[in-house]
Amino acid sequence: METLNVTIPRVVLWSGLLIAGSSYGGIHLFTWNGPFPTKSQRLLWQTSCLVIVSPVVLIVTGFLLARWYYILVKPCFDRFT
C-alpha cells in the first residue's frame, strides 16, 4: 500500500487547533451557571472549563505579544546596534 506524504502549513494547523479548542471550551462555558446538584460539582465544572479554555487564551496572548514585539519594540532597539 502506498502512503501519502501531506504537509500542512503550521499556520493552518495552529489555526485549526485554536478554533477546535475555542469551540470545545466555549460549549462548556455555556453551562457556567447551570444547575448542578452540589456546590462541589459546580466548582469542579467551572475549574475544568477554565483549564480547557486557558491554553487557547495563552497561545493567542503569546502570539499578540510576539507580534507587538517584532512590530513595535524590536525596530527601536535595532537602531542602537
C-alpha positions as CSV (number, residue, x, y, z in Angstrom):
1,M,0.0,0.0,0.0
2,E,1.3,3.4,-0.9
3,T,1.4,6.2,1.7
4,L,0.7,9.8,1.1
5,N,3.0,12.5,2.3
6,V,0.9,15.5,3.1
7,T,2.4,18.6,4.6
8,I,0.1,21.0,6.4
9,P,1.4,24.6,6.9
10,R,1.9,25.5,10.5
11,V,-0.5,28.4,10.3
12,V,-3.3,26.2,9.2
13,L,-2.5,23.6,11.8
14,W,-2.4,26.1,14.7
15,S,-5.5,27.9,13.5
16,G,-7.4,24.7,13.4
17,L,-6.2,23.7,16.8
18,L,-7.2,27.1,18.2
19,I,-10.6,27.0,16.6
20,A,-11.2,23.5,17.9
21,G,-10.1,24.4,21.4
22,S,-12.1,27.5,21.5
23,S,-15.2,25.7,20.3
24,Y,-14.8,22.9,22.8
25,G,-14.2,25.3,25.7
26,G,-17.0,27.6,24.6
27,I,-19.5,24.8,24.7
28,H,-18.6,24.0,28.2
29,L,-18.6,27.7,29.3
30,F,-22.3,27.9,28.3
31,T,-23.2,26.0,31.4
32,W,-21.1,28.0,33.8
33,N,-24.1,28.8,36.0
34,G,-26.1,25.7,35.1
35,P,-28.0,23.6,37.6
36,F,-25.6,21.3,39.5
37,P,-26.7,19.0,42.4
38,T,-23.9,20.2,44.7
39,K,-21.6,23.2,45.1
40,S,-18.5,21.0,44.7
41,Q,-19.7,19.7,41.3
42,R,-20.3,23.3,40.2
43,L,-16.8,24.2,41.3
44,L,-15.3,21.2,39.5
45,W,-17.1,22.1,36.4
46,Q,-16.0,25.8,36.5
47,T,-12.4,24.7,37.2
48,S,-12.4,22.3,34.3
49,C,-13.9,25.0,32.0
50,L,-11.0,27.3,32.8
51,V,-8.5,24.6,32.3
52,I,-10.0,23.8,28.9
53,V,-10.0,27.4,27.7
54,S,-6.7,28.6,29.2
55,P,-4.3,27.2,26.6
56,V,-6.3,29.0,23.9
57,V,-6.1,32.3,25.8
58,L,-2.3,31.8,26.5
59,I,-1.5,31.0,22.9
60,V,-3.4,33.9,21.5
61,T,-1.8,36.2,24.1
62,G,1.6,34.9,23.3
63,F,1.0,35.4,19.5
64,L,-0.2,39.0,20.1
65,L,2.8,39.8,22.3
66,A,5.2,38.4,19.8
67,R,3.6,40.5,17.0
68,W,3.8,43.6,19.2
69,Y,7.4,43.0,20.0
70,Y,8.5,42.4,16.4
71,I,6.5,45.3,15.0
72,L,7.0,48.0,17.7
73,V,9.8,47.1,20.1
74,K,12.5,45.4,18.1
75,P,12.9,48.1,15.5
76,C,13.5,50.6,18.3
77,F,16.4,48.5,19.7
78,D,17.8,47.7,16.3
79,R,18.7,51.3,15.7
80,F,21.2,51.1,18.5
81,T,23.2,48.1,17.2
